Amino acid sequence: MSKNRFFVKGAAFVSILFLYQNCSNTFTTGANSQAESASRFPSQSLEQPALDSQSILNSLQPDAKIYVSTSGNDLSSGKIEAPLRTLEEAQKRVRLAKQKTASSIGVILRGGTYSLTQPLRFGVEDGGGDNQKIYYMSYPGEKAILSGGTPVMSWIATGVRGIYLTETPLKFRQLYLKSSDTIGTRPQRARWPTEYHPANLPAYKPELQVLSYQHQLGTCANSTADNGILSSLKLKAAPLDGLSPVAFAGSELVILKAHTQTRLQMSVVSSNGTEITVVPDQSGASLEGCNNFFGAARAFRAYFENSLDFVRNRQDWFLNRGAQTLYYIPKSPEQLAPGQVIMPRLEELLIIAGTDANPVRSLVFSGLEFRHTTWNLPSSDGYFGGQAGHGNFCKSPEGCQVKASIQVKNADRPIFFQNTFAQIGGTALKIGTGVSSALILENLFEQISGTGLELGGVSSDVYTNQKESRGAYIFGNLFQDIGLDYDGVGIFVGYAPDTVIASNKIRYVGYTGINVGVANAKNLSQNVLVKQNEISEFMLTYDDGGALYTYEGRGVSFIENYVHDGYSDRGLRAQAPFMHMGIYLDGFSNHITCERNVIANLAEGLFLQTAKGAEANNSVVAPLLLKDVDVRITTESAVMEVAGRTNNIIEIQNPSNSSVYSSVISFAGLPKSSSAQWSRQLDRAPKGFFRVRNKEALYFSDGEQFCGYNEFSVYQNASGNLSTRLIPELETEPKTQPNAGVCR
């Protein structure tokens, strides 16, 4: 294989890993000069990394097969005519079969929903070997769903505001629909003020705005003028819509802080008509007050969540944990049919964990759907985010990182191929510490509360004890509707050297698209190649990030990626958004290569954060292709001009004169095999957010307050005031007016 090109072709399934390992050797360290960059990644021709999906599918033919069916019997033989009933029994049969054969073994799941009562756990005894793979896969042409949820079978009408109720002992923070074919249609945990996807409508109800924190100074171990146990905080008042302050007691206050969020449990809420005063519970008062990363409150956006009084719009819901009652307003009568609404009961679906000395080897998961989970820790402890789903502070001994529903730790050559990870209440898939040569190929990640895919750990002992994950290959995956509840990202890379992330499509993300590194972990990610990905509609909820982002990353290469149509709504939020970048090289990032990337239809192009760490001088950026961008090529400090910095090279090419521009757009994103696999999902579009010409933000109402409107946009006029206007000529779907009193 030529070292001058990144080109992967799979003639057979076994060859994929071999070819990838050869490919990963084509990059070793981040470039610190333009000459070095040119020798490693020449600009002569563009080729898209390719994967022969059909060859992989043809190779998924294990020698021994054990069949499982939702109508099976665990006392049966496990043959196709007499399948087993449970995956736990299938695991036992695999262990027995391994004693008799060294050939590959496959567990074949017939179509249907397998409701799990506890996570499936795979240890060393469940894996294969160097020449033996263990497969868990759907029967050809059928879809097996591994569900952590329980369907609602009956509802009772309350006669109030169209609300229905059902009794349940379960505890959860998300609610799902059995059929959800459109981005942005997940039932909404009731909130106030109401927020439509992806942001609130200023013309109707602005988000609340944090005015000030009141601290008990001198009460923290690291006391400063900006911290101390939190006595209370004040919010800019909005019309309470007839809500009594009592309605807010026991609710949750969500504060959106630039690139992260805080969730506080409330004990007292009061209002004097101009300000809302909030008193958090004791643990939140200490954690939020003593770890106030941003110092004084900077007009942060905020809203309240989880109260029966907030249940006013279609698909709003509220869970009264004490009374064990779920309240819900259906969008249509069909949603009241048995089994149409799913309550999650599990936080984890699949846990693969070997040991440092004995990893789980050669497990393959193909064609499965992983659905219906939650993450309950914020309901008891609150959530105090740090960055990209990694909470900095919490009282729980298990830590406050957003939990993953599928976890892999201490494993060798795990493979996930053409699976669906959807309706997940935390992070979807985490390839954790001690994992080598993971392959994540052509999967769908959709409706994810946290991060889509996470690689490697971030704690200091991972780096010190060399427990990093190494050699992952992430190819041809579709990520959409990511970070719905927390500060998650499309793909996060921690201590995971020699990682390749290529030909993925990422869209509709609350924070960054691909995030390499996190604060306070120097040299966290080394030798990471991010190539020919397509990222759009990112930064929908948070600020201070970008489509391609690094913090303390080392030896990262961003090559031939296509970034376009990010969310930039300056003036439309209570706190104006800032730093929505195409490429953002944050503090201590060094030895970075950015080459032949295209950034289009975006307010800001590139940001070099040079104020933190002298090693940032070694960043290399050349060339960058920009189109329809309000160009912002800058450093954080005005005295640190890019042009005068050693080894910082900026070259902007005119796309109209560049053949590279059109080639990058043509090759970036999903390859044909992945596009064919997820064609129906690619056709989905959110009903709350549309791209429109002239870089305006368009919203489509799905709530009762705006019945009768077709479409309208919110924009900032010449005087700086927010306005709305109808756009009857804009072609969006659906086109028809709703019936009186009924909203889409």
N, C-alpha and C positions, 0 to 999 in steps of 0.2 A: 504493500500500500504506500502510495506517495505520501510523504510528510508534508507536501504542499497543499493538500486538500483534505477536507473533512467529508468523507463519503463512506456511508455504511450501507451495505447491501446484505440481506439475509437470504442465502440460498436454502438454508434449512434452519430449523429452530436451534439446534445445538451450535450452529456456526455464529449465531448472533453474538453470544458472549465472547467468542474468540475474536471476532472482528472488532468488537467494541474495545477489548483490551489492547489490541494493536493500535486502534485509533487514539486511545487515551494517552498513548506514548508520544503522540505528535505535539503535545504541549507539556512543558515541564515547569517553567517559572514565568511569572509575569514579566512583560517587557519593560525595561526602564529606558529605552531609547527608541526612536523611530526606526532606526536601522534594524534593531533586533526584531521589532514588530514586523517589518517587511519581510525578513527572512523566514519567519514562522508562518505568517499569514499573507502571502503575496496577493496582490490586487488583480491578478490576471483574469481569472474566470470564476464564475459563480456556479456552484452545484448544490442542489438540495440534498441533505442527508436522506437516504432512502431506506425503506424497510419492506421486505417482501412479506406482507401479512399473510398471503395465501400459503406461502411455504411454512410459516409458523403454524397456521391452522392445520395444515396437512400433517405436520409433525406431532400434533397433540393426539397421539395414538398410543396410550400406555399399553404395555404388554398384558398386565392383569387389570381387570376392571371390577369395581364394586359399585353397585347402583343404589341410589337413595331416592325415595319418593315420599311426598306428603301423605300418600295413602298406603305406604309400605308398612312392614312389620319387622321389628328388630330381631325377631326369632327366625326370620327368613334367611335364605342362603346368600342374598345380596347379588344374585344374578339379575339380568335384565327382566326376566319374567317373574322374579320374586325379590323385589328391592327391599332394602332396609327402610326404617322410618326416620332415624335421627343421625345427625352428623357425629354425635358422640360415639354411637355404635360403629359407625364407619371408621372412625379413628382406631378403635380397638381391632377391627378386622385388618386395617393396614399394618398395625404392629405385628399381628400374627402372620400376615402374608410376607412381611420382610424377613421372617425367620426361615422362609422356604424359598425365596427367590431374591436375586440381586437385580432383577429387571425392574423397569419402571412400573409404578402402580398408580391407577387413576380412580378417584372417587367421582362418579358421574351423577350429578343431581338433575332429576327430572324437573320440569317447570313447576312453579308454584311458590308460595311464601312459606319459609321455614322460620317460625317465630321462636326466637331464642329466649330462654329464661335466665341464662348466664352467658358470659363471653366464652367463645371457643378458645381453648388454650393449646398451643403446640409447643412441645419441648423437643429435646434432642432425639428422643425415641420416635418422634413423629416425622422426622425429616428423612432425606435420602442420603446419597453419598456422591462421590465424584462421578460415578457412572450410573447413578440411579436417581431418577426424579420421582417425586410424589406429587400428583396432580389433584387439584380440586377444581372441577369445571362443570359448567352447565351442559346438559345434553344438547347436541347440535340442533339448532333451530328453536330451542326453548330457553326461557329465562328463569333461573332460580334466584329468588330473593331471600337474603339473610336479613331478617328484620329484628330490630330491638324494640318493636312497638306492639301495642295492643289496640285493636280497632274498637271504636265506640259502636255499640250495637243498638242503643236506644237513647232517645232524647225526650225531655219533658218541657213543654212550652211554659214560660213564666208569665206571659201576658204583658211584659214590660219591654219596650223598645225592641221588640222582635228577638229577645234573648231566649235561648234554650239552655237547659242544664242537664247534666248527667253526673252521677256519683262515681267517684274513683278514689282508691287509696294511693294511686301513683303520684309521684312528685316529678315535675318536669318543667322546663323553661321554653320549650318549643311545641308546636302543634303542626301536624302535617295532613295533607290531603292524599287519598289513595291515588288519585289522578291529578297530576299537576304538570301540564304541558307548556306553561308559559313562565318565563323568568319574571320574578317579582310578584308571584301570586301566592306565596306562602301565607297562611293565616297569621295575623299580627297580634302579638302579645299587647294587650290594650295599653295605650300611652296617651299622654296629654302634655303639650298640644299634639294634635295628630300630625304625623309626618308621613308624607307620601314619598314613595320611592322615586329618585334617590335622595331627595332633600325636601324640606318643607316649603310651602308656598307662602312667601312673605305677604302677598296680597290678601291672604286669608288669616293665617295665624303665624306670626314669626316664632321661631324657636325662642325659648327663654334664654336670657343672657346672664351669666354670672357677673355680679357687680363687685363683690368683695368676699374675702375670707376673714373670719374673726378667730385669731389664734390665742391660745394661752401661752404667751411667750415664756421661754426658759423651761418648757416641759419636755423637750426632746433631748436625746443624747447628743445630737449634732445641732444644737439650737443656733438659729440665725434670726435675722430680723423678719424673714419671710416664712418661718415655720413655727410649730408648736401645736399641741393637741387642739383639734378644731372644735371651737365652741359652737359655731354656727356659720352659715354662709348666706349671703343675700343674693336674690335673683331679681332681675328686672321684671316687674309684674306684667302680666297679660290679662285680658278679660277672662275671668274664671268660668264663664259659660254656665253660671248657676251652680258650680261646684262649691261645696262647703270645704273649708280647710280640713275638716275631719276626713274627707274623702282621700286625702293624701297620706294620712297616717298609715304606716305599714307598707307604703309603696316604695319604689326604688327610684332614686335620682340618678340619672345617667348624665355624666358630664363629658363632652367631647373636647379633648385637649390636643389640638394640633394632630399629632400622629398617634394618639392613644386615647384611652377612655378610663373613667372611674365610674364604678357603680356603688352607690352608698345606700344602705338600708336606713329608712327614715324612722325617727321616733316622734318628732314634733314638726309640724308645718303650720305656719301662720301667715296672714297677709293683712297689710294695712291699706291695700288698694293701689299703692305705687311700688311696693316691694314685697317679695315673698321671702320669708325667713325660714331656713331649714336647719334643724338640729339632727345630726346623724346619730346612729347608735354608737356605743362606746368604742367598739373595735374600729369602726370606720373613722371615728374622730381622731384616733391615734394614728392609724395607718396613713390616712389621707393628709392629716395635718403635719406629721413629722417627715413625710417623704414627698413633699410638694416639689416635684421636679422642675416645674415652671416658675417657681417663686410666686409672686403675687398673681392673682387671677387675671387673665388677659382677655376679658370679655368672652370666656368660653361659652360655647353653645351647650344647652342642657334641655332635658325633658324628663317628665315623670313616667314611670311604667308600672303596670300591674296593680290595678284597682278596679273593682266592679263598676265604680262610677265612670271609669274611662271607656267602658264597653258601649260604644255608640254607633260605630260604623260596621258595615258588612265585613265579615271575617275577623272582627275583633274577638279576643277571648281573654278570660281571666280564670286562674286556678286559685281557689280558696283552699290552701293546704290544710288549715285547721278543720274546716267543715268538710273536707274531702269532696269538693264539688267543683266541676268545670262548667263555666258559663261561655256561651258562644253565640254569635249572630251569623247564621249561614249566608253565604252569598246567593244561594239558590236553594229551593226545596230539595233538589237532588242530593245536596250535601247532608241531609238528615237521614238518608237511607242507611241501613246497617252496614258498617264497615267502610264508609266513605271518609271518615276522619280517624286519624291514627294518633294515639297518645304514646310517646316514647317512654320506655321504662328502663332501658339500659344506657350506660355511658360508653361502654366498650362492646364491640362485637367480636373482635379477633385479636388475640395476643400471641405473638410468636416470640419466644424468649429462650435462648440457650444460655451458655455460660461463656466466660472469657476463654476457657480452655476447650470447650466443646460447643461450637455454634450449631444451630439448626441448619441443616444443609438442604439445598435444592428443592425447596417447596415452590410449587407453581399454582397460581390462582388465575383462572381464565373464564371469562364470560359470565361472572357472577354479579349480582347487585347487592350492595351493602347499604342498608337504609335504616332510618328511624331511630336516632339516638338523641340524647340530651347531655347536659353537663350541669350538675346541680350546685357546685361549690359556691358560685356567686350569690345564691339565695341565702346562704348562711353566713358567708364571710365577706361578701362584697367582692369587687374586682378592682384592682389597682394596676392598670396596664403599664408596661414598660415600653415595648415596641414589638410589633409583628406577632402579637399573641403571647408574648412572654412577660407575664406580670412580674413586676419588681418586688412587690411587698405583699405579704399575706401572713395570716396566723396559722394556716393549715400545714401540718408536717409533710403532706404530699406535695407541697409547692403550689404556686398559683398560675403555672403555665396552663394555657387552654388544653384540656385533655383531648387526646386523639382516640377516635373510635377503632381504628386499626393500627396496632403497634407492632413494630418489628425491632428486636434488640438481640445482639449477638447471633447473627445469622450469616450464612454464606450463600450467595447467589439466589436470593429470593426473587421471584418473578411475578409481576402483576400485569396481565395482558388482557385488554379489551373488557375490563370490568367497569361497573358503574358505582361511584361513591356519591350518594345523593341523600338529601334530607338528613343531614348530620348536624348535631347540636354543639359540636366542638370543632377540633381539627379533624380532617378526614383520615389521612394516612400519614403516619410518622415512621420514617426509616431512621431509627434511633442509633445509639452508640454501638460500636462493635459489629457493624454490618459491612460486608464486603461485596462488591460487584452486584448491587441490586439493579434490576431492570424494571422500569416502569414504562410500559409501552401501550399507547393507544387506549388509554382509559378516559372515562368521562367523570369530571368532578363538578357537581351541580347542587345548588341550594345548600351551601356550607356556612355554618355560623362563624367558624374561625378560619384557619388557613387550609388551603386545599391539600398541599403536599409539603411535608417538612423533612429535611435531611440533616442528620447529625445532631449532637447535643450542643449546648452553649455554656454549661457550667465549667469552671476553671479546672476541675479534676479531669474532665475529658481530655483537655489539651495536655495536662501534666502527665497523666497516666497512659496517653496514647490510645484512648478508647474511641477515637474518631471513626466515623463511617467513611469508607474509601471506595472510589471507583464506581459510583452510581451512574446510570445512563437513563435519562429522562427524555423520552421521544414520542412525539405524535399525540400528545394528550390534549384534551379540551377542558378548560377551566372556565366556568361561568357562574355568576351569582355567588360570589365568594365574600366572606367577611360580613355576613348579614347581621351578626350580633356583637362581634368583638373586633379588635383591631387586627384581623387576619389579612394574609396576603395570598397571592396565587401560589407561588413556590417560595419556600424559605430554605436557605442553605446556611447551616451552622458549621461545626467542625466536620467537614466533608470534603477533603481534598480529592483531586482527580475526578471531579464530577463533570459530566457533560449534560447540558440542558439544551435540546435542539428541536426545532420544528414543532413547538407547542403553540396553541392559540389560547390566549387569556383575555377575558373580557368581563365587564360588569363586576368590578372589584372595589371593595370599600377603601382599601389602602393601596399599597404598591403591587406591581405585577410580579416581578422577580426580585427578591430581597436576599442579598448575599452579605451575611455578617450581622452582628448586633453590637450595641454599645458595650464597652467595658470588657472586651475579649479580644485583645490584640492578636493579629495574625490568625484570625479565626478560620478563615476559609482560604485555602491555597490551591492554585491550579484549577480554577473553575472556568469552563468554557460555556458561554451562553451564546448560542448561534442560531440565526434564522428563525427566531420566534416572532409571533405577531401579538402585540398587546394593545388593547383599545379600551375605552370606557373605564378608566381606572381612577383612583382617588375620588370615588363617589361620595365618601363620607368624611375622610380625614384630609389633613394638609401635611406639608413638610415631607414630601416623598416624591417618588417618580415611578415610571414604568419599569426602569432598570435602576436598581438602587444598591449601593454598597455602604456598609459601615465597618471600618476596621478590616475590610477585606484585603487580601494580598494575592497578587497573581491572578486577577480576574480578567477575562477577556470577553468583551461584548462585541460580537462580530455579526454584521449583516442582519440585524434585527429591524423590524418595522414597527414603529410606535406611532399611533395616530388617534385622534379624536378623544383625548383625555377630557375629563370633566373640569371645566374652568368657569366658575360662576361668580367671579369677583363682584361683590356688592350684593349678592343674593342671600348671604347668610348674615346672622347677627354679628359674627366675627368673620371678617372678610378672609377668604381662603388665601393662602400664600404658598409659594414654592410647589407648584404642581409641575414637575419636570419630566421631560422625556428621559434624560439620564441624570442621575444625581449621585455624585461621588462624595460621600459624607466623611466625617472625621476619621483620621488615621488610615484612610484607604490609600494603598500605595502599590506600585507596580501594576497599574491598571492599563489595559489596552481597550480603546473604543475605536472600532474601525468599520467604515462602510455601513453605518447605521442610518436609517431614514426616520426622521421625525416630521410628522405632517399634521396639520390642523390642530395645533396645540399652542397654548399661550406662551409657554416657556420651554426652551430647548435643553440646555445643559447647565449644570451647576457644579462647580468645584469647591468643596468646603476645605479651605486652606487654613482656617483659623485654629484648627486643632491638629497638632502633630506635624513635625517637620518632614516626616516621611511622605506627606501628601505632595511634596515637591516632585516626586518621582512618577506622578501620573502621566500617562501618555494618551492624548486624544487626537486622532487623525485618521481619515477625514470624517467630518460629520455632514450629512446631507439634510438640509432643512427645506421645508416647503409649507407655505401658509402658516408660518410660525411667527409670533411676536417675539423675535429673537432675544433671548436672554442668556448670553454666554458670560458668566461672571464668577467671581469668587466672593466669599462672604465679606471679606475685609477690603475696603476701598484702597488701602495702601498696598495690597498684594495683587498687583496687576498680572494677569495671565501672561501677557506678551513678554514680560520681563522675568519670568520664572524659569529656572533651569529645568529642562526636560519636560516642560509643559508645552505641547505643540497643538495649536488649534488651526484647523483648515476647514473652511466652509465652502462647499461646492454648490454651484447653481444647478438645481435638479434638471432644469430644462436643457442644459448642455451636457448632462451626464447620462450615459447609458447604464451606469451602475444603479441609478435611482430606480428605473423601471425593473431591472433585474432583481434587485433586493425585494421589491414589492411582490414580484412574481413568485419568488422562491420562499419567502418567509411564511410562517404559519404551518397549518396542517398539511401533510402530504396527501396525495390522492387517496391512499388506502385509508387514512384516518378520517378524511372528509366523507368518504363513502360510509364508513362505520357509523359516524355520528351525524348523518345528513339531516335527520329529523330534528335533532337537538340544535343544529346550526340554524335551522329555520325559526327557532323560537326567538321572540323579542319581548322585552319588558313593556308592560303597559303604562309604566310611570315615567319613562325617560326615552326621548327620541333625539337623534342628531338632526339638526336643521341647518339650513344654509346661513351664512353670515355669522357663524359661531354663536348663535343664540341658544339658550337653554330652553327646551320645551318640556312641558309636563302634561300628562294626560290624567285627569281625575278619575279615580275609581271609588269615590266616597259619596255619600248622600248629599253633602253640602254643595256639590257642584253638578247635581243632576241637571241635564238639559244643555250642557255645554259640549260642543264637539271637541275643539282643541284650542289651546291658548298658550302663549309664551309669557315668560317673566323676563324683563330686561331692565337695564339701567339706562335711563335716558340721558340727554346731554347735561341736564342740571344735576344729575347724580341721584335722582329720586327713582324709587322702584315703581314699576308700572306693570299692568297686564294688558293684553289685547288679544282679541280673537284673530285667528289666522284661518279663515274659511277655505283659502285656496290650497293649504298645505295637504299633501296626500299622505295620510297616515291610516292605519287600520286599528279598530274598525271604523267604517265611515258613517254608519247610520246613527241617528239620534236614539238615545235610550227612551224607553217608554216612560210616561209620567210616573215619578216616584220610584223608578227602578234604575239602578246604576249598573254599569258593566263591571 
